[in-house]
Amino acid sequence: MSICITGKEKTLAFRKLTLLNALEIEVKTGLKMTSKMPSAYSIIKKEFNLKGNKKDVLRKFIFLLLEEKILVLKS
């Protein structure tokens, strides 16, 4: 099975979700995606101008994605 993501808006949304998942792993385990690249934490802080420790940035980033309707809460 393969998935094709087309369009700039969908591609950027997928990138944000990937950064969210990477940051969740960093918070839970302390591991980074790779040692040769900046961490998801530093990328998110820089690109989205968020401040705080990893848990604060994760919480703020989740709220940002909810506002942009990239994430949707299930009831």
Salt bridges, closest charged atoms under 4 A:
GLU26 OE1 - LYS54 NZ 3.94
GLU47 OE1 - ARG15 NH1 2.85
ASP56 OD1 - ARG59 NH2 3.84
GLU68 OE1 - LYS16 NZ 2.75
